Amino acid sequence: MMLSVQHCNSSGCAPLHPLTNQSQQEEVVAMASLGHLGNLSLDKPPASGIIVAGLSMTLGVLSNIVALIILANATKHVRRRSKATFLLFATSLVATDFAGHIIPGALVLRLYLSEGTSPQDYDSADPLCQFLGGSMVFFGLCPLFLGCAMAAERCLGVTQPLLHASLVTTTRTKVSLSVIWLAALCVALLPCFQLGSYTYQHPGTWCFINVLEDTEQADVAFVMLFSGLGLASLAVAFVCNTISGLTLVRARMRRKTYKHRSAKSHDIEMVVQLVGIMVTSCICWSPLLILGLITVTRSYGDMIGEDLSTYRTLMIMGVRLASWNQILDPWVYILLRRAVLRKIYIITKRQADLKASTLRRWEIGSFPSSEKNVVNKV
């Protein structure tokens, strides 16, 4: 097919060179390649991303190292078996958070340095993406499972101390930790058995469960399992910590012997730390768990449409917020120890006493002057 195009001016119309099918195809290919390059420039990871990822990884590693040193020193001086069990759980939690920063963080930095994966390769199931996605699922579930187990152990120790003493031992605690890590690993490996899949996520610098594009029933089931386990762990931890807290409050309201109250102070310290860990996990993980369920449901029903960029942004924000859980967990233990709380209490009390004494001096000093003014007036 030949297309004749004419150029007209005041002197008339002159025929131009006709456009053949071959020239049209070449122009279309050229335009498509330019559009593709434009998309690559738009989807290229921002330069600030590698700085944020590097700072987050550094802060998380340093926080967990400090917490591990404090836990190691505390373990040397522990005498109570219940406290030893709690410290073993806490050490496992911090060590898991530490590994969760090192392994996925190094892979994310590598992807940033290589400028990420192009959008047309998001669905590629290369080994790097599979390992990174599995790591994020594993190191995401482990803290939630450990927080739930710690809350359940403390609830049993506070409400049924005799049963706790007969059931909970160091060996059984180590077995429980192994079961928790194994359960999280089994969930992370499900895509290897065609139940769910890991894909690159926008802007191509990280991998996670496929929740946005071309989702299938297996992806929906995988996300429901992941989010369901995470939310169930948070719910169980909330119930156990609430029961432990109410039990300790009732025990402190009763007038017991001094020795018994001193023993209960250890339980109070541990429950306060568990409540801090639970609140941190709820704030950091709940948005991503809930957003994952909503996103995969809408994607499977083809209801995302033009909101794809919005859901991509929300997923990135959710993952970044979840990564802060591994940074804040060690600080919860560091700052909510009895020694730190006692120092804060002493400093606060001194400030309150100083203000009270200053106020009394001001009031006493103002009385003579006021009386003198009254006498002068008379």
C-alpha positions as MATLAB code, in Angstrom:
seq = 'MMLSVQHCNSSGCAPLHPLTNQSQQEEVVAMASLGHLGNLSLDKPPASGIIVAGLSMTLGVLSNIVALIILANATKHVRRRSKATFLLFATSLVATDFAGHIIPGALVLRLYLSEGTSPQDYDSADPLCQFLGGSMVFFGLCPLFLGCAMAAERCLGVTQPLLHASLVTTTRTKVSLSVIWLAALCVALLPCFQLGSYTYQHPGTWCFINVLEDTEQADVAFVMLFSGLGLASLAVAFVCNTISGLTLVRARMRRKTYKHRSAKSHDIEMVVQLVGIMVTSCICWSPLLILGLITVTRSYGDMIGEDLSTYRTLMIMGVRLASWNQILDPWVYILLRRAVLRKIYIITKRQADLKASTLRRWEIGSFPSSEKNVVNKV';
ca = [
       0.000    0.000    0.000;
       1.379    3.413   -1.042;
       0.537    6.700    0.661;
       1.015    9.885   -1.427;
       1.614   13.043    0.601;
       1.728   16.478   -1.042;
       3.307   19.708    0.175;
       1.221   22.760   -0.790;
       2.258   26.395   -0.833;
       1.396   29.523   -2.818;
       2.997   28.185   -5.995;
       1.033   25.000   -5.899;
       1.298   21.509   -4.612;
       4.378   19.376   -5.047;
       4.350   15.653   -4.383;
       6.568   14.392   -1.622;
       8.262   11.053   -1.385;
       5.704    8.369   -0.688;
       5.858    6.404    2.576;
       6.137    2.680    2.224;
       5.077    0.063    4.749;
       8.732   -0.526    5.598;
       9.354    3.123    6.471;
       6.186    3.210    8.563;
       7.280    0.145   10.508;
      10.694    1.673   11.091;
       9.097    4.841   12.470;
       6.800    2.829   14.732;
       9.738    0.821   16.035;
      11.724    3.995   16.636;
       8.843    5.620   18.511;
       8.308    2.479   20.596;
      11.985    2.332   21.495;
      11.930    5.992   22.534;
       8.857    5.350   24.658;
      10.542    2.330   26.195;
      13.601    4.427   27.074;
      11.301    7.021   28.595;
       9.638    4.383   30.737;
      13.019    3.104   31.869;
      14.031    6.603   32.911;
      10.788    7.015   34.832;
      11.052    3.608   36.534;
      14.735    4.033   37.379;
      15.259    3.906   41.169;
      15.852    7.358   42.677;
      19.392    8.169   43.773;
      18.163    8.954   47.291;
      16.853    5.394   47.637;
      20.284    3.870   48.091;
      21.116    6.460   50.762;
      17.934    5.710   52.691;
      18.484    1.953   52.372;
      22.109    2.246   53.499;
      21.289    4.425   56.505;
      18.408    2.167   57.540;
      20.596   -0.924   57.297;
      23.429    0.720   59.266;
      21.099    1.956   61.995;
      19.448   -1.448   62.304;
      22.744   -3.311   62.501;
      24.168   -0.968   65.159;
      20.950   -1.102   67.230;
      20.866   -4.880   67.220;
      24.576   -5.165   68.067;
      24.100   -2.904   71.109;
      21.089   -4.954   72.215;
      22.985   -8.230   71.787;
      25.845   -6.925   73.970;
      23.397   -5.876   76.703;
      21.599   -9.211   76.518;
      24.892  -11.107   76.746;
      25.831   -9.199   79.903;
      22.376   -9.713   81.397;
      22.495  -13.461   80.720;
      25.714  -13.812   82.724;
      24.117  -12.404   85.885;
      20.658  -13.962   85.625;
      19.545  -16.248   88.450;
      15.830  -16.819   87.935;
      14.882  -19.510   85.421;
      11.913  -17.529   84.139;
      14.179  -14.574   83.463;
      16.669  -16.861   81.699;
      13.881  -18.136   79.430;
      12.810  -14.599   78.615;
      16.390  -13.568   77.838;
      16.790  -16.570   75.547;
      13.687  -15.533   73.628;
      14.818  -11.896   73.544;
      18.283  -12.837   72.315;
      16.765  -14.971   69.553;
      14.487  -12.098   68.556;
      17.339   -9.583   68.354;
      19.597  -12.055   66.514;
      16.822  -12.710   63.998;
      16.302   -8.972   63.500;
      20.057   -8.580   63.011;
      20.122  -11.251   60.306;
      16.979   -9.729   58.806;
      18.871   -6.488   58.264;
      22.079   -8.001   56.944;
      20.738  -10.493   54.392;
      17.822   -8.691   52.676;
      19.524   -5.323   53.152;
      22.647   -6.428   51.283;
      20.549   -7.759   48.393;
      18.494   -4.572   48.182;
      21.674   -2.466   48.114;
      23.012   -4.658   45.330;
      19.861   -4.077   43.285;
      20.089   -0.329   43.911;
      23.710   -0.272   42.753;
      22.729   -2.104   39.558;
      19.900    0.448   39.037;
      17.205   -2.119   39.681;
      15.325   -4.422   37.339;
      13.520   -3.117   34.278;
       9.686   -3.227   34.403;
       9.379   -5.874   31.701;
      11.461   -8.222   33.873;
       9.353   -7.827   37.043;
       7.755  -11.228   36.468;
      11.059  -13.025   35.960;
      11.594  -15.697   38.580;
      15.375  -15.483   38.870;
      17.123  -17.012   41.925;
      18.018  -13.606   43.392;
      14.380  -12.499   43.491;
      13.247  -15.831   44.912;
      15.834  -15.679   47.683;
      15.127  -12.031   48.507;
      11.360  -12.566   48.573;
      11.706  -15.652   50.742;
      14.042  -13.787   53.090;
      11.560  -10.956   53.535;
       8.745  -13.378   54.323;
      10.921  -15.425   56.711;
      12.382  -12.453   58.594;
       8.957  -10.840   58.631;
       7.146  -13.763   60.242;
       9.887  -14.699   62.737;
       9.618  -11.542   64.914;
       5.838  -11.843   64.957;
       5.991  -15.522   65.943;
       8.658  -14.844   68.587;
       6.697  -11.952   70.080;
       3.633  -14.184   70.287;
       5.609  -17.008   71.925;
       7.204  -14.635   74.440;
       3.815  -13.200   75.379;
       2.321  -16.679   75.820;
       5.279  -17.800   77.960;
       5.000  -14.762   80.227;
       1.239  -15.148   80.488;
       1.713  -18.715   81.701;
       4.452  -17.632   84.115;
       2.358  -14.843   85.620;
      -0.991  -16.623   85.850;
       0.209  -20.191   86.534;
       3.721  -19.985   88.035;
       3.781  -23.591   89.286;
       2.701  -24.991   85.936;
       5.214  -22.732   84.222;
       8.016  -23.991   86.456;
       7.195  -27.603   85.623;
       6.692  -27.146   81.874;
       9.102  -24.441   80.738;
      12.750  -25.469   80.632;
      15.759  -24.267   78.665;
      15.697  -27.354   76.452;
      12.010  -26.964   75.625;
      12.547  -23.265   74.952;
      15.245  -24.087   72.418;
      12.955  -26.643   70.798;
      10.203  -24.019   70.601;
      12.591  -21.586   68.938;
      13.542  -24.229   66.387;
       9.876  -24.909   65.648;
       9.200  -21.184   65.186;
      12.072  -20.737   62.745;
      11.099  -23.911   60.907;
       7.469  -22.798   60.588;
       8.508  -19.415   59.159;
      10.893  -21.167   56.764;
       8.149  -23.525   55.552;
       5.894  -20.567   54.764;
       8.708  -18.765   52.936;
       9.415  -21.845   50.800;
       5.824  -22.362   49.637;
       6.429  -20.693   46.227;
       8.945  -23.471   45.516;
       5.917  -25.795   45.515;
       3.883  -23.538   43.202;
       1.830  -22.062   46.049;
       2.265  -18.362   45.442;
       5.123  -16.545   43.752;
       7.746  -13.876   44.370;
       8.149  -11.056   41.853;
      10.126   -7.844   41.589;
       8.280   -4.864   42.988;
       8.374   -1.249   41.838;
      10.914    0.316   41.314;
      12.652   -3.018   40.719;
      14.899   -2.952   43.795;
      13.125   -5.486   46.006;
      11.071   -8.655   45.777;
       7.963   -9.747   47.603;
       4.820  -11.814   47.180;
       3.005  -11.104   43.920;
       0.040   -8.961   44.950;
      -0.327   -6.427   42.148;
      -0.236   -7.858   38.616;
      -1.304  -11.166   37.055;
      -2.281  -12.600   40.424;
      -3.661  -16.115   40.567;
      -5.530  -18.137   43.154;
      -2.255  -19.465   44.554;
      -1.028  -15.899   45.104;
      -4.241  -14.990   46.905;
      -3.939  -18.067   49.122;
      -0.288  -17.310   49.887;
      -0.997  -13.696   50.866;
      -3.949  -14.759   53.010;
      -1.734  -17.291   54.789;
       1.088  -14.792   55.329;
      -1.145  -11.959   56.508;
      -3.392  -14.278   58.502;
      -0.467  -15.755   60.443;
       0.962  -12.309   61.114;
      -2.310  -10.785   62.292;
      -3.131  -13.877   64.381;
       0.263  -13.629   66.103;
      -0.366   -9.980   66.943;
      -3.844  -10.809   68.269;
      -2.593  -13.654   70.492;
       0.225  -11.463   71.815;
      -2.290   -8.714   72.612;
      -4.561  -11.084   74.540;
      -1.691  -12.687   76.479;
      -0.099   -9.359   77.380;
      -3.457   -7.974   78.485;
      -4.047  -10.963   80.772;
      -0.507  -10.707   82.175;
      -0.834   -6.989   82.779;
      -4.176   -7.270   84.570;
      -2.882  -10.135   86.699;
       0.182   -8.128   87.770;
      -1.918   -5.061   88.528;
      -4.200   -7.105   90.787;
      -1.166   -8.681   92.460;
       0.430   -5.287   93.135;
      -2.795   -3.918   94.574;
      -2.818   -6.658   97.177;
      -0.485   -6.095  100.110;
       2.034   -8.893   99.841;
       5.349   -9.387  101.561;
       8.333   -7.340  100.384;
      10.116  -10.368   98.992;
       7.128  -11.382   96.920;
       6.764   -7.879   95.518;
      10.448   -7.830   94.606;
      10.011  -11.054   92.656;
       7.004   -9.596   90.880;
       9.095   -6.596   89.758;
      10.950   -8.893   87.346;
       7.634   -9.971   85.849;
       6.543   -6.360   85.526;
       9.747   -5.489   83.695;
       9.318   -8.368   81.250;
       5.646   -7.640   80.601;
       6.388   -3.949   80.006;
       9.021   -4.932   77.454;
       6.621   -7.356   75.788;
       3.939   -4.678   75.573;
       6.490   -2.378   73.942;
       7.456   -5.074   71.439;
       3.795   -5.803   70.700;
       2.901   -2.134   70.158;
       5.920   -1.690   67.885;
       4.998   -4.773   65.844;
       1.374   -3.668   65.525;
       2.335   -0.201   64.299;
       5.005   -1.422   61.900;
       3.430   -4.604   60.497;
      -0.343   -4.145   60.570;
      -0.463   -1.700   57.607;
       1.502   -4.050   55.322;
      -0.437   -7.154   56.366;
      -3.811   -5.488   55.835;
      -2.698   -3.721   52.655;
      -1.457   -7.013   51.212;
      -4.861   -8.607   51.717;
      -6.701   -5.666   50.165;
      -4.307   -5.346   47.231;
      -4.233   -9.006   46.220;
      -8.027   -9.237   46.480;
      -8.550   -6.216   44.240;
      -5.838   -7.340   41.829;
      -7.335  -10.809   41.478;
     -10.727   -9.232   40.782;
      -9.240   -6.806   38.200;
     -10.357   -3.838   40.284;
      -7.071   -1.942   40.546;
      -7.062   -0.394   37.068;
      -5.688    3.153   37.068;
      -4.850    2.952   40.784;
      -1.838    0.706   40.116;
       0.696    3.464   40.806;
      -1.083    4.311   44.067;
      -0.960    0.707   45.262;
       2.705    0.486   44.290;
       3.468    3.536   46.415;
       1.459    2.135   49.332;
       3.315   -1.177   49.144;
       6.679    0.588   49.245;
       5.567    2.648   52.245;
       4.244   -0.477   53.980;
       7.502   -2.399   53.505;
       9.584    0.531   54.703;
       7.415    0.864   57.798;
       7.695   -2.875   58.459;
      11.490   -2.687   58.192;
      11.499   -0.244   61.114;
      10.227   -3.019   63.354;
      13.663   -4.631   63.216;
      15.239   -1.294   64.153;
      12.898   -0.483   67.033;
      12.718   -3.955   68.632;
      16.206   -3.776   70.183;
      15.587   -0.244   71.453;
      12.391   -1.402   73.138;
      14.456   -3.842   75.186;
      17.297   -1.346   75.745;
      15.093    1.496   76.982;
      12.494   -0.504   78.935;
      14.922   -2.242   81.293;
      14.526   -1.751   85.040;
      17.855    0.052   85.337;
      16.898    2.597   82.674;
      13.359    3.041   83.986;
      14.714    3.535   87.514;
      17.106    6.240   86.312;
      14.310    7.955   84.400;
      12.135    7.798   87.510;
      14.899    9.268   89.711;
      15.602   12.087   87.249;
      11.897   12.866   86.904;
      11.441   12.833   90.672;
      14.400   15.163   91.184;
      13.004   17.593   88.649;
       9.604   17.470   90.333;
      11.169   17.989   93.788;
      13.252   20.886   92.466;
      10.196   22.589   91.022;
       8.266   22.015   94.255;
      11.080   23.430   96.432;
      11.444   26.445   94.126;
       7.720   27.051   94.344;
       7.791   26.821   98.165;
      10.699   29.274   98.391;
       8.891   31.656   96.105;
       5.722   31.441   98.173;
       7.599   31.898  101.481;
       9.584   34.828  100.104;
       6.460   36.513   98.847;
       4.670   36.475  102.234;
       6.899   39.051  104.077;
       6.797   41.478  101.173;
       3.032   41.250  100.989;
       2.687   41.804  104.736;
       5.050   44.778  104.551;
       2.931   46.301  101.796;
      -0.171   45.895  103.909;
       1.501   47.634  106.893;
       2.661   50.533  104.706;
      -0.844   50.988  103.369;
      -2.244   51.114  106.898;
];
